Amino acid sequence: SANEGSPELLRIRHTSAHVMAMAVQKLFPNAQVTIGPWIDNGFYYDFDCPEPFTDQDLKKIKREMDRIVRQNLPLAREVLPRANAQAKIEAANEKYKLEILAGIPEGEDISIYSIGENWWDLCAGPHVEKTGKLNPKAIMLESVAGAYWRGSEKNAMLQRIYGTAWETPEQLEEYLRRKEEAKRRDHRVLGAKLGLFSIQEDAGGGLVFWHPKGATVRNIIENFWKEQHAATGYDFLYTPHLANVGLWKTSGHFDFYKESMFDQMDVENEQYQLKPMNCPFHCLVYKDSLRSYRELPLRWAELGTVYRYERSGTLHGLFRVRGFTQDDAHIFCLPSQLTGEILGVLNLVESLLSRFGFTDYEINLSTRPEKSVGGDDIWDKATAALTDALALKKWEYKIDEGGGAFYGPKIDIKITDAIGRSWQLSTIQCDFNLPDRFDLEYVSSDGTRQRPIMVHRAIFGSIERFFGILTESYAGDFPLWLAPVQLRLLPVAEDHRAFCLAAQAAAKAKGIRVEVDASGERLGKMIRNAEASRVPLMAVVGAKEVEAGTLAVRMRKAGDAGEAKVEEVLE
């Protein structure tokens, strides 16, 4: 679905955006155009228009777009000197285009694309040659949303029209089917329906409340994570949720990460800061004593809760939040140990993610950007260590030249979910910046003081987002080992309840998650409720079962699993 794979699709989407803007300005002459990029699956355009667009308007705009496509108008690119472009924009009285023009650096080409004789926009391209290359049956206008100019609440509120565009009607149909499927799996809807979590508006946006059932699943995920880390030589840390602002100045976050940090708070005339990251804390623990080369590598893991400022308009369920728990770890090692350590992380990524059914990975290696810290030697060694580890793992990867952070190269790992969507999850990031800023050292074999190499890595990314992805991938139907309730007992009548409660107590003693339906509903309704709650196993308990001391277990997906003594079922 992404555009990178198909240059043709990118052109179709870009041209569709322009055709839509042309249609809007024909039907609404007072509308001013701002920006209109292609995006995954389609395009959008932001308009400053006095009257709000309605669903009826979208239909009209689409009809006008179809007319422009039928006219088969040519798209022409023209490069203009800045003064001419400015005069042309001023004549058209388009104030937003003037701002866009002012933002184009001196010396860069200023290009405009026109459709036919009467419509043009500032644009770098690319586009199809003629509007007739678009298939109107493969284009659809989807929705209207509000968006601030330049993304700032201080600026004018614009109207954004979203559309989707494809090469064929069949592709559009497949996209709509997947979109419908994604809607059915929406973790926000399932989270409420299955009682997993909530966002309480009384407490504020982007803050997650885990309910008992969601917390049960989270606990299983975290316990599995801890077991896997302990087995591969990690030690665990717990660090505070806030620190003196001086720490964030030392780490550099106060400068380059300030936009994403909450405001400071005053504590006895000192400024304190909620943590947006865990790494400076791990650096302080490292510095707490002088380290020897014999101690390295140190692998320190923490399920560390961090707080980052996100604008309220960007918050989205568990995917964009203001407080979340990273499955964080930092490795401090010798340069000679780096390849082995990265390989260890790749193995851990595979063992953790495959347990949840994620076995299809897309891997990107991002190399040194133009602006960076650290010398050529360290960059070359670290990049070679990442490529060597990937070669030893026999994993294919793409290289994103110059896409690394300023402080080191990194590996990003995307997974594919049950309906074919791609999600960025794991990151393995070398860091040459923090060891310098915190003056981290170890005593080497020749007695000199040297800098360790620091590796940041997260495998799930954040527990919240990973849980949201899992919920959607499973459509709320968690496998037996993860299900918040594994077995629900359905007492046919009140006098069968005591037997159920005794069976539940025996199950709990064995660590099995059993629930007794306390609704007092009729049996048919209890069965339907258990189905709707996605409980993997259920057992009806009537007089026969109580007398024989048995449970007749029914599997949600496979039907009856037969009858056995309570102890045998629990075994």
DODOKOL-691678 format. One record per residue (C-alpha): residue number from 1; residue in one letter; x, y, z. Coordinates in nm, 2 decimals, always signed. Last residue first. Layout:
REM residues N
> nr rest c1 c2 c3
> NUM A X Y Z $
...
REM end
This chain:
REM residues 571
> nr rest c1 c2 c3
> 571 E -0.42 -3.04 +3.46 $
> 570 L -0.72 -2.82 +3.52 $
> 569 V -0.95 -3.05 +3.32 $
> 568 E -0.81 -3.35 +3.50 $
> 567 E -0.88 -3.19 +3.84 $
> 566 V -1.24 -3.10 +3.75 $
> 565 K -1.31 -3.45 +3.63 $
> 564 A -1.36 -3.48 +3.25 $
> 563 E -1.61 -3.41 +2.97 $
> 562 G -1.54 -3.35 +2.60 $
> 561 A -1.36 -3.08 +2.40 $
> 560 D -1.68 -2.95 +2.24 $
> 559 G -1.64 -2.68 +1.97 $
> 558 A -1.32 -2.58 +1.79 $
> 557 K -1.31 -2.20 +1.80 $
> 556 R -1.47 -2.12 +2.13 $
> 555 M -1.37 -2.45 +2.29 $
> 554 R -1.63 -2.62 +2.50 $
> 553 V -1.55 -2.80 +2.82 $
> 552 A -1.79 -3.04 +3.00 $
> 551 L -1.67 -3.02 +3.36 $
> 550 T -1.69 -3.30 +3.61 $
> 549 G -1.77 -3.37 +3.98 $
> 548 A -2.02 -3.64 +3.88 $
> 547 E -2.31 -3.49 +4.09 $
> 546 V -2.21 -3.13 +4.00 $
> 545 E -2.18 -3.21 +3.63 $
> 544 K -2.53 -3.38 +3.62 $
> 543 A -2.69 -3.10 +3.82 $
> 542 G -2.57 -2.83 +3.57 $
> 541 V -2.23 -2.67 +3.49 $
> 540 V -2.17 -2.54 +3.14 $
> 539 A -1.80 -2.51 +3.06 $
> 538 M -1.63 -2.23 +2.86 $
> 537 L -1.29 -2.20 +2.69 $
> 536 P -1.13 -1.93 +2.47 $
> 535 V -1.32 -1.63 +2.62 $
> 534 R -1.38 -1.38 +2.33 $
> 533 S -1.61 -1.17 +2.54 $
> 532 A -1.88 -1.21 +2.27 $
> 531 E -1.85 -1.59 +2.29 $
> 530 A -1.89 -1.58 +2.67 $
> 529 N -2.19 -1.35 +2.64 $
> 528 R -2.35 -1.58 +2.38 $
> 527 I -2.30 -1.88 +2.62 $
> 526 M -2.45 -1.67 +2.91 $
> 525 K -2.75 -1.57 +2.69 $
> 524 G -2.83 -1.93 +2.61 $
> 523 L -2.80 -2.04 +2.97 $
> 522 R -3.05 -1.78 +3.11 $
> 521 E -2.90 -1.49 +3.29 $
> 520 G -2.80 -1.50 +3.66 $
> 519 S -2.51 -1.27 +3.58 $
> 518 A -2.25 -1.42 +3.80 $
> 517 D -2.06 -1.61 +3.53 $
> 516 V -1.77 -1.77 +3.71 $
> 515 E -1.42 -1.68 +3.59 $
> 514 V -1.11 -1.89 +3.56 $
> 513 R -0.75 -1.78 +3.50 $
> 512 I -0.53 -2.08 +3.57 $
> 511 G -0.24 -2.02 +3.81 $
> 510 K -0.28 -2.37 +3.98 $
> 509 A -0.42 -2.22 +4.30 $
> 508 K -0.65 -2.01 +4.08 $
> 507 A -0.79 -2.33 +3.92 $
> 506 A -0.87 -2.49 +4.26 $
> 505 A -1.05 -2.16 +4.36 $
> 504 Q -1.25 -2.16 +4.04 $
> 503 A -1.36 -2.53 +4.08 $
> 502 A -1.48 -2.44 +4.44 $
> 501 L -1.67 -2.13 +4.29 $
> 500 C -1.83 -2.35 +4.02 $
> 499 F -1.95 -2.61 +4.28 $
> 498 A -2.09 -2.33 +4.49 $
> 497 R -2.28 -2.18 +4.19 $
> 496 H -2.47 -2.50 +4.10 $
> 495 D -2.75 -2.41 +4.34 $
> 494 E -2.82 -2.08 +4.16 $
> 493 A -2.90 -2.25 +3.83 $
> 492 V -2.72 -2.34 +3.50 $
> 491 P -2.38 -2.23 +3.63 $
> 490 L -2.16 -2.11 +3.34 $
> 489 L -1.79 -2.15 +3.41 $
> 488 R -1.56 -1.93 +3.21 $
> 487 L -1.21 -2.06 +3.11 $
> 486 Q -0.90 -1.87 +3.00 $
> 485 V -0.99 -1.52 +3.12 $
> 484 P -0.73 -1.25 +3.04 $
> 483 A -0.62 -1.46 +2.73 $
> 482 L -0.24 -1.46 +2.69 $
> 481 W -0.17 -1.84 +2.71 $
> 480 L -0.50 -1.92 +2.54 $
> 479 P -0.45 -1.70 +2.24 $
> 478 F -0.61 -1.36 +2.25 $
> 477 D -0.92 -1.30 +2.04 $
> 476 G -0.93 -0.92 +2.06 $
> 475 A -0.90 -0.89 +1.68 $
> 474 Y -0.57 -1.09 +1.73 $
> 473 S -0.38 -0.83 +1.52 $
> 472 E -0.59 -0.54 +1.66 $
> 471 T -0.53 -0.64 +2.02 $
> 470 L -0.16 -0.71 +1.95 $
> 469 I -0.11 -0.37 +1.79 $
> 468 G -0.28 -0.20 +2.09 $
> 467 F -0.07 -0.40 +2.33 $
> 466 F +0.25 -0.30 +2.14 $
> 465 R +0.14 +0.06 +2.16 $
> 464 E +0.09 +0.05 +2.54 $
> 463 I +0.40 -0.17 +2.61 $
> 462 S +0.62 +0.07 +2.42 $
> 461 G +0.88 -0.01 +2.16 $
> 460 F +0.82 -0.38 +2.17 $
> 459 I +1.19 -0.45 +2.13 $
> 458 A +1.36 -0.15 +2.27 $
> 457 R +1.73 -0.09 +2.23 $
> 456 H +1.99 +0.17 +2.32 $
> 455 V +2.36 +0.07 +2.26 $
> 454 M +2.65 +0.25 +2.44 $
> 453 I +3.01 +0.20 +2.34 $
> 452 P +3.25 +0.24 +2.63 $
> 451 R +3.49 +0.53 +2.64 $
> 450 Q +3.85 +0.45 +2.75 $
> 449 R +4.07 +0.52 +3.05 $
> 448 T +4.42 +0.36 +3.02 $
> 447 G +4.54 +0.06 +3.23 $
> 446 D +4.65 -0.15 +2.94 $
> 445 S +4.35 -0.39 +2.97 $
> 444 S +4.11 -0.09 +2.97 $
> 443 V +3.98 +0.10 +3.26 $
> 442 Y +3.62 +0.20 +3.18 $
> 441 E +3.48 +0.55 +3.11 $
> 440 L +3.16 +0.75 +3.08 $
> 439 D +3.21 +1.13 +3.05 $
> 438 F +2.84 +1.19 +3.08 $
> 437 R +2.83 +1.40 +2.76 $
> 436 D +3.09 +1.17 +2.59 $
> 435 P +2.91 +0.84 +2.68 $
> 434 L +2.58 +1.02 +2.58 $
> 433 N +2.70 +1.11 +2.22 $
> 432 F +2.85 +0.80 +2.07 $
> 431 D +2.52 +0.61 +2.07 $
> 430 C +2.44 +0.30 +1.88 $
> 429 Q +2.06 +0.23 +1.82 $
> 428 I +1.87 -0.09 +1.81 $
> 427 T +1.50 -0.03 +1.74 $
> 426 S +1.21 -0.27 +1.75 $
> 425 L +0.85 -0.19 +1.66 $
> 424 Q +0.75 -0.01 +1.33 $
> 423 W +0.42 -0.16 +1.22 $
> 422 S +0.32 -0.29 +0.87 $
> 421 R -0.03 -0.40 +0.79 $
> 420 G -0.09 -0.74 +0.64 $
> 419 I -0.42 -0.83 +0.81 $
> 418 A -0.26 -1.05 +1.08 $
> 417 D +0.02 -0.80 +1.15 $
> 416 T +0.35 -0.74 +0.97 $
> 415 I +0.65 -0.64 +1.17 $
> 414 K +0.90 -0.36 +1.13 $
> 413 I +1.25 -0.36 +1.26 $
> 412 D +1.48 -0.05 +1.28 $
> 411 I +1.86 -0.08 +1.29 $
> 410 K +2.07 +0.22 +1.40 $
> 409 P +2.37 +0.43 +1.32 $
> 408 G +2.50 +0.68 +1.58 $
> 407 Y +2.47 +1.02 +1.75 $
> 406 F +2.32 +1.24 +1.47 $
> 405 A +2.05 +0.97 +1.43 $
> 404 G +2.07 +0.75 +1.12 $
> 403 G +1.90 +0.82 +0.79 $
> 402 G +2.22 +0.92 +0.60 $
> 401 E +2.18 +0.62 +0.36 $
> 400 D +1.87 +0.41 +0.45 $
> 399 I +2.00 +0.07 +0.38 $
> 398 K +1.75 -0.22 +0.33 $
> 397 Y +1.77 -0.55 +0.51 $
> 396 E +1.78 -0.93 +0.46 $
> 395 W +1.84 -1.13 +0.77 $
> 394 K +2.10 -1.40 +0.77 $
> 393 K +2.16 -1.35 +1.15 $
> 392 L +2.54 -1.35 +1.09 $
> 391 A +2.48 -1.10 +0.80 $
> 390 L +2.27 -0.88 +1.03 $
> 389 A +2.54 -0.89 +1.30 $
> 388 D +2.80 -0.80 +1.04 $
> 387 T +2.60 -0.51 +0.91 $
> 386 L +2.55 -0.37 +1.27 $
> 385 A +2.92 -0.42 +1.35 $
> 384 A +3.03 -0.25 +1.03 $
> 383 T +2.81 +0.05 +1.11 $
> 382 A +2.97 +0.07 +1.46 $
> 381 K +3.33 +0.04 +1.32 $
> 380 D +3.27 +0.30 +1.05 $
> 379 W +3.11 +0.54 +1.29 $
> 378 I +3.39 +0.50 +1.54 $
> 377 D +3.66 +0.56 +1.29 $
> 376 D +3.50 +0.85 +1.12 $
> 375 G +3.48 +1.05 +1.44 $
> 374 G +3.19 +1.11 +1.68 $
> 373 V +2.90 +1.36 +1.65 $
> 372 S +2.68 +1.40 +1.34 $
> 371 K +2.55 +1.64 +1.08 $
> 370 E +2.55 +1.49 +0.73 $
> 369 P +2.37 +1.17 +0.85 $
> 368 R +2.55 +0.84 +0.92 $
> 367 T +2.37 +0.52 +0.84 $
> 366 S +2.02 +0.38 +0.89 $
> 365 L +1.98 +0.00 +0.86 $
> 364 N +1.62 -0.10 +0.78 $
> 363 I +1.46 -0.44 +0.85 $
> 362 E +1.12 -0.57 +0.74 $
> 361 Y +1.02 -0.87 +0.95 $
> 360 D +0.77 -1.15 +0.92 $
> 359 T +0.76 -1.37 +1.22 $
> 358 F +0.51 -1.20 +1.45 $
> 357 G +0.30 -1.47 +1.61 $
> 356 F +0.32 -1.34 +1.96 $
> 355 R +0.60 -1.58 +2.06 $
> 354 S +0.77 -1.48 +1.73 $
> 353 L +0.82 -1.13 +1.88 $
> 352 L +1.02 -1.23 +2.19 $
> 351 S +1.24 -1.50 +2.04 $
> 350 E +1.31 -1.29 +1.72 $
> 349 V +1.39 -0.97 +1.91 $
> 348 L +1.61 -1.17 +2.15 $
> 347 N +1.81 -1.31 +1.85 $
> 346 L +1.85 -0.96 +1.71 $
> 345 V +1.97 -0.83 +2.05 $
> 344 G +2.23 -1.11 +2.08 $
> 343 L +2.35 -1.03 +1.73 $
> 342 I +2.39 -0.66 +1.83 $
> 341 E +2.59 -0.78 +2.14 $
> 340 G +2.82 -1.01 +1.93 $
> 339 T +2.89 -0.73 +1.68 $
> 338 L +2.96 -0.48 +1.96 $
> 337 Q +3.21 -0.68 +2.16 $
> 336 S +3.53 -0.55 +2.00 $
> 335 P +3.41 -0.19 +2.05 $
> 334 L +3.39 -0.27 +2.43 $
> 333 C +3.04 -0.27 +2.58 $
> 332 F +2.76 -0.08 +2.76 $
> 331 I +2.42 -0.22 +2.67 $
> 330 H +2.11 -0.02 +2.74 $
> 329 A +1.76 -0.16 +2.77 $
> 328 D +1.41 -0.03 +2.73 $
> 327 D +1.07 -0.19 +2.72 $
> 326 Q +0.92 +0.16 +2.71 $
> 325 T +0.63 +0.23 +2.94 $
> 324 F +0.39 +0.51 +2.83 $
> 323 G +0.26 +0.85 +2.93 $
> 322 R +0.15 +1.11 +2.68 $
> 321 V -0.02 +0.88 +2.43 $
> 320 R -0.02 +0.81 +2.05 $
> 319 F -0.09 +0.44 +1.97 $
> 318 L -0.28 +0.35 +2.28 $
> 317 G -0.59 +0.53 +2.17 $
> 316 H -0.49 +0.82 +1.94 $
> 315 L -0.35 +1.16 +2.05 $
> 314 T -0.25 +1.39 +1.76 $
> 313 G -0.52 +1.66 +1.83 $
> 312 S -0.42 +1.68 +2.20 $
> 311 R -0.06 +1.78 +2.11 $
> 310 E +0.19 +1.53 +2.24 $
> 309 Y +0.41 +1.60 +2.54 $
> 308 R +0.62 +1.31 +2.64 $
> 307 Y +0.62 +1.11 +2.97 $
> 306 V +0.82 +0.80 +3.04 $
> 305 T +0.76 +0.48 +3.22 $
> 304 G +1.06 +0.25 +3.23 $
> 303 L +1.03 -0.13 +3.19 $
> 302 E +1.41 -0.15 +3.25 $
> 301 A +1.69 -0.35 +3.11 $
> 300 W +2.06 -0.32 +3.18 $
> 299 R +2.32 -0.52 +2.99 $
> 298 L +2.68 -0.46 +3.10 $
> 297 P +2.94 -0.59 +2.86 $
> 296 L +3.18 -0.53 +3.02 $
> 295 E +3.29 -0.61 +3.37 $
> 294 R +3.65 -0.71 +3.27 $
> 293 Y +3.70 -0.38 +3.09 $
> 292 S +3.69 -0.23 +3.44 $
> 291 R +3.42 +0.02 +3.56 $
> 290 L +3.47 +0.30 +3.81 $
> 289 S +3.16 +0.33 +4.02 $
> 288 D +2.83 +0.53 +4.01 $
> 287 K +2.90 +0.63 +3.65 $
> 286 Y +2.70 +0.33 +3.51 $
> 285 V +2.41 +0.42 +3.74 $
> 284 L +2.42 +0.78 +3.61 $
> 283 C +2.43 +0.66 +3.25 $
> 282 H +2.12 +0.44 +3.31 $
> 281 F +1.94 +0.75 +3.44 $
> 280 P +2.04 +0.95 +3.13 $
> 279 C +1.89 +0.67 +2.91 $
> 278 N +1.54 +0.65 +3.05 $
> 277 M +1.36 +0.89 +2.82 $
> 276 P +1.09 +1.16 +2.84 $
> 275 K +1.15 +1.20 +3.22 $
> 274 L +0.93 +1.45 +3.41 $
> 273 Q +1.15 +1.75 +3.48 $
> 272 Y +1.25 +1.93 +3.79 $
> 271 Q +1.36 +2.29 +3.83 $
> 270 E +1.51 +2.40 +4.17 $
> 269 N +1.37 +2.67 +4.40 $
> 268 E +1.25 +2.41 +4.65 $
> 267 V +1.09 +2.20 +4.37 $
> 266 D +0.95 +2.40 +4.08 $
> 265 M +0.81 +2.20 +3.79 $
> 264 Q +0.94 +2.19 +3.43 $
> 263 D +0.71 +2.20 +3.13 $
> 262 F +0.64 +1.87 +2.96 $
> 261 M +0.90 +1.75 +2.71 $
> 260 S +0.84 +1.68 +2.34 $
> 259 E +0.94 +2.03 +2.22 $
> 258 K +1.25 +2.02 +2.44 $
> 257 Y +1.41 +1.73 +2.26 $
> 256 F +1.72 +1.90 +2.11 $
> 255 D +1.80 +2.14 +2.38 $
> 254 F +1.68 +1.99 +2.71 $
> 253 H +1.76 +1.65 +2.57 $
> 252 G +2.13 +1.74 +2.57 $
> 251 S +2.22 +1.47 +2.83 $
> 250 T +2.39 +1.73 +3.05 $
> 249 K +2.10 +1.97 +3.01 $
> 248 W +1.85 +1.69 +3.09 $
> 247 L +2.05 +1.62 +3.41 $
> 246 G +2.04 +1.99 +3.50 $
> 245 V +1.66 +1.98 +3.49 $
> 244 N +1.66 +1.78 +3.82 $
> 243 A +1.49 +1.44 +3.77 $
> 242 L +1.16 +1.28 +3.72 $
> 241 H +1.01 +0.93 +3.70 $
> 240 P +1.28 +0.76 +3.91 $
> 239 T +1.48 +0.45 +3.80 $
> 238 Y +1.43 +0.07 +3.83 $
> 237 L +1.71 -0.14 +3.69 $
> 236 F +1.71 -0.50 +3.57 $
> 235 D +2.01 -0.72 +3.48 $
> 234 Y +2.04 -0.88 +3.14 $
> 233 G +2.22 -1.21 +3.07 $
> 232 T +2.00 -1.38 +2.81 $
> 231 A +1.79 -1.58 +3.05 $
> 230 A +1.71 -1.27 +3.26 $
> 229 H +1.59 -1.10 +2.94 $
> 228 Q +1.36 -1.38 +2.83 $
> 227 E +1.22 -1.42 +3.18 $
> 226 K +1.16 -1.04 +3.20 $
> 225 W +0.98 -1.02 +2.87 $
> 224 F +0.76 -1.32 +2.96 $
> 223 N +0.67 -1.15 +3.29 $
> 222 E +0.59 -0.82 +3.10 $
> 221 I +0.36 -0.99 +2.85 $
> 220 I +0.18 -1.19 +3.13 $
> 219 N +0.14 -0.87 +3.33 $
> 218 R +0.01 -0.68 +3.03 $
> 217 V -0.25 -0.95 +2.98 $
> 216 T -0.37 -0.93 +3.34 $
> 215 A -0.36 -0.55 +3.33 $
> 214 G -0.60 -0.56 +3.03 $
> 213 K -0.84 -0.78 +3.22 $
> 212 P -0.81 -0.58 +3.55 $
> 211 H -0.84 -0.24 +3.38 $
> 210 W -0.53 -0.04 +3.26 $
> 209 F -0.59 +0.33 +3.27 $
> 208 V -0.39 +0.51 +3.00 $
> 207 L -0.31 +0.88 +2.99 $
> 206 G -0.33 +1.04 +2.64 $
> 205 G -0.59 +1.30 +2.73 $
> 204 G -0.66 +1.41 +3.09 $
> 203 A -0.77 +1.27 +3.42 $
> 202 D -1.14 +1.34 +3.38 $
> 201 E -1.10 +1.23 +3.01 $
> 200 Q -1.03 +0.88 +3.13 $
> 199 I -0.85 +0.68 +2.86 $
> 198 S -0.96 +0.32 +2.91 $
> 197 F -0.83 -0.03 +2.92 $
> 196 L -0.91 -0.40 +2.88 $
> 195 G -1.29 -0.42 +2.94 $
> 194 L -1.36 -0.63 +2.64 $
> 193 K -1.59 -0.38 +2.47 $
> 192 A -1.39 -0.08 +2.58 $
> 191 G -1.05 -0.21 +2.46 $
> 190 L -1.23 -0.36 +2.15 $
> 189 V -1.35 -0.02 +2.04 $
> 188 R -1.01 +0.15 +2.11 $
> 187 H -0.82 -0.15 +1.96 $
> 186 D -1.00 -0.10 +1.62 $
> 185 R -1.04 -0.46 +1.49 $
> 184 R -1.37 -0.40 +1.30 $
> 183 K -1.23 -0.07 +1.17 $
> 182 A -0.92 -0.25 +1.04 $
> 181 E -1.14 -0.50 +0.86 $
> 180 E -1.34 -0.21 +0.70 $
> 179 K -1.01 -0.05 +0.59 $
> 178 R -0.89 -0.38 +0.45 $
> 177 R -1.21 -0.41 +0.24 $
> 176 L -1.18 -0.05 +0.13 $
> 175 Y -0.82 -0.11 +0.02 $
> 174 E -0.92 -0.43 -0.17 $
> 173 E -1.20 -0.23 -0.35 $
> 172 L -0.95 +0.05 -0.44 $
> 171 Q -0.71 -0.21 -0.58 $
> 170 E -0.99 -0.36 -0.79 $
> 169 P -1.09 -0.02 -0.92 $
> 168 T -0.74 +0.01 -1.07 $
> 167 E -0.43 +0.23 -1.04 $
> 166 W -0.52 +0.36 -0.69 $
> 165 A -0.62 +0.68 -0.52 $
> 164 T -0.75 +0.76 -0.17 $
> 163 G -0.88 +1.10 -0.06 $
> 162 Y -0.86 +1.32 +0.25 $
> 161 I -1.00 +1.67 +0.25 $
> 160 R -0.84 +1.90 +0.51 $
> 159 Q -1.02 +2.21 +0.62 $
> 158 L -0.80 +2.48 +0.77 $
> 157 M -0.79 +2.64 +1.12 $
> 156 A -0.58 +2.96 +1.10 $
> 155 N -0.26 +2.97 +1.31 $
> 154 K -0.19 +2.98 +1.68 $
> 153 E -0.29 +2.61 +1.72 $
> 152 S +0.02 +2.52 +1.51 $
> 151 G +0.04 +2.24 +1.25 $
> 150 R +0.17 +2.47 +0.97 $
> 149 W -0.19 +2.58 +0.91 $
> 148 Y -0.41 +2.41 +1.17 $
> 147 A -0.60 +2.10 +1.05 $
> 146 G -0.98 +2.02 +1.07 $
> 145 A -1.10 +1.70 +0.91 $
> 144 V -1.30 +1.61 +0.59 $
> 143 S -1.34 +1.25 +0.47 $
> 142 E -1.30 +0.99 +0.21 $
> 141 L -1.28 +1.12 -0.15 $
> 140 M -1.25 +0.82 -0.38 $
> 139 I -1.03 +0.74 -0.68 $
> 138 A -1.01 +0.40 -0.86 $
> 137 K -1.33 +0.46 -1.06 $
> 136 P -1.20 +0.80 -1.17 $
> 135 N -0.90 +0.62 -1.34 $
> 134 L -0.62 +0.87 -1.37 $
> 133 K -0.42 +0.88 -1.69 $
> 132 G -0.68 +1.11 -1.84 $
> 131 T -0.54 +1.39 -1.62 $
> 130 K -0.23 +1.40 -1.85 $
> 129 E +0.14 +1.35 -1.80 $
> 128 V +0.13 +1.19 -1.45 $
> 127 H +0.29 +1.39 -1.18 $
> 126 P +0.62 +1.43 -0.99 $
> 125 G +0.62 +1.70 -0.86 $
> 124 A +0.81 +1.99 -0.69 $
> 123 C +0.49 +2.20 -0.65 $
> 122 L +0.37 +2.55 -0.65 $
> 121 D +0.02 +2.53 -0.79 $
> 120 W -0.16 +2.58 -1.12 $
> 119 W -0.50 +2.61 -1.28 $
> 118 N -0.64 +2.78 -1.59 $
> 117 E -0.46 +2.66 -1.91 $
> 116 G -0.46 +2.28 -1.86 $
> 115 I -0.33 +2.15 -1.52 $
> 114 S -0.03 +2.36 -1.42 $
> 113 Y +0.27 +2.25 -1.21 $
> 112 I +0.50 +2.52 -1.06 $
> 111 S +0.87 +2.49 -1.00 $
> 110 I +1.09 +2.71 -0.79 $
> 109 D +1.43 +2.55 -0.82 $
> 108 E +1.65 +2.59 -0.51 $
> 107 G +1.91 +2.87 -0.50 $
> 106 E +1.76 +3.05 -0.20 $
> 105 P +1.56 +2.81 +0.02 $
> 104 I +1.19 +2.76 -0.03 $
> 103 G +1.01 +2.89 +0.28 $
> 102 A +0.92 +3.23 +0.13 $
> 101 L +0.74 +3.04 -0.15 $
> 100 I +0.53 +2.85 +0.10 $
> 99 E +0.44 +3.18 +0.27 $
> 98 L +0.35 +3.33 -0.06 $
> 97 K +0.14 +3.02 -0.15 $
> 96 Y -0.05 +3.08 +0.17 $
> 95 K -0.14 +3.43 +0.07 $
> 94 E -0.30 +3.34 -0.26 $
> 93 N -0.41 +3.67 -0.42 $
> 92 A -0.38 +3.53 -0.78 $
> 91 A -0.18 +3.84 -0.88 $
> 90 E +0.03 +3.80 -0.57 $
> 89 I +0.11 +3.44 -0.67 $
> 88 K +0.22 +3.53 -1.02 $
> 87 A +0.43 +3.82 -0.89 $
> 86 Q +0.60 +3.59 -0.64 $
> 85 A +0.68 +3.33 -0.90 $
> 84 N +0.82 +3.60 -1.13 $
> 83 A +1.04 +3.73 -0.85 $
> 82 R +1.16 +3.38 -0.76 $
> 81 P +1.27 +3.29 -1.11 $
> 80 L +1.04 +3.03 -1.26 $
> 79 V +1.06 +2.66 -1.34 $
> 78 E +0.76 +2.52 -1.53 $
> 77 R +0.61 +2.18 -1.51 $
> 76 A +0.31 +2.09 -1.73 $
> 75 L +0.01 +1.86 -1.67 $
> 74 P -0.20 +1.81 -1.98 $
> 73 L -0.58 +1.80 -1.96 $
> 72 N -0.76 +1.47 -2.04 $
> 71 Q -1.10 +1.64 -2.04 $
> 70 R -1.24 +1.32 -1.89 $
> 69 V -1.01 +1.36 -1.58 $
> 68 I -1.14 +1.72 -1.53 $
> 67 R -1.50 +1.59 -1.55 $
> 66 D -1.42 +1.32 -1.30 $
> 65 M -1.28 +1.58 -1.06 $
> 64 E -1.60 +1.79 -1.09 $
> 63 R -1.81 +1.48 -1.00 $
> 62 K -1.57 +1.42 -0.70 $
> 61 I -1.61 +1.79 -0.58 $
> 60 K -1.99 +1.75 -0.60 $
> 59 K -1.98 +1.43 -0.39 $
> 58 L -1.75 +1.60 -0.14 $
> 57 D -1.99 +1.89 -0.12 $
> 56 Q -2.28 +1.66 -0.03 $
> 55 D -2.07 +1.52 +0.26 $
> 54 T -2.03 +1.88 +0.38 $
> 53 F -1.74 +2.13 +0.34 $
> 52 P -1.74 +2.42 +0.59 $
> 51 E -1.79 +2.77 +0.45 $
> 50 P -1.51 +3.03 +0.46 $
> 49 C -1.25 +2.81 +0.29 $
> 48 D -0.89 +2.78 +0.38 $
> 47 F -0.81 +2.45 +0.22 $
> 46 D -0.57 +2.17 +0.31 $
> 45 Y -0.52 +1.89 +0.05 $
> 44 Y -0.50 +1.52 +0.11 $
> 43 F -0.35 +1.21 -0.06 $
> 42 G -0.38 +0.84 -0.09 $
> 41 N -0.29 +0.50 +0.05 $
> 40 D +0.02 +0.62 +0.23 $
> 39 I +0.04 +1.00 +0.18 $
> 38 W +0.05 +1.23 -0.13 $
> 37 P +0.09 +1.59 -0.04 $
> 36 G -0.15 +1.89 -0.08 $
> 35 I -0.05 +2.21 +0.09 $
> 34 T -0.23 +2.55 +0.11 $
> 33 V -0.52 +2.62 -0.13 $
> 32 Q -0.74 +2.92 -0.09 $
> 31 A -1.12 +2.87 -0.12 $
> 30 N -1.31 +3.18 -0.23 $
> 29 P -1.39 +3.03 -0.58 $
> 28 F -1.57 +2.73 -0.43 $
> 27 L -1.68 +2.51 -0.72 $
> 26 K -1.38 +2.59 -0.94 $
> 25 Q -1.14 +2.61 -0.65 $
> 24 V -1.25 +2.27 -0.52 $
> 23 A -1.22 +2.11 -0.86 $
> 22 M -0.86 +2.24 -0.90 $
> 21 A -0.77 +2.12 -0.55 $
> 20 M -0.91 +1.78 -0.63 $
> 19 V -0.71 +1.76 -0.96 $
> 18 H -0.40 +1.86 -0.76 $
> 17 A -0.45 +1.58 -0.50 $
> 16 S -0.52 +1.33 -0.78 $
> 15 T -0.20 +1.43 -0.94 $
> 14 H +0.00 +1.35 -0.63 $
> 13 R -0.19 +1.02 -0.59 $
> 12 I -0.13 +0.91 -0.95 $
> 11 R +0.24 +1.01 -0.93 $
> 10 L +0.29 +0.81 -0.62 $
> 9 L +0.11 +0.51 -0.77 $
> 8 E +0.34 +0.53 -1.07 $
> 7 P +0.66 +0.54 -0.85 $
> 6 S +0.54 +0.21 -0.70 $
> 5 G +0.71 +0.05 -0.40 $
> 4 E +0.77 +0.37 -0.22 $
> 3 N +0.40 +0.46 -0.23 $
> 2 A +0.29 +0.24 +0.06 $
> 1 S +0.00 +0.00 +0.00 $
REM end
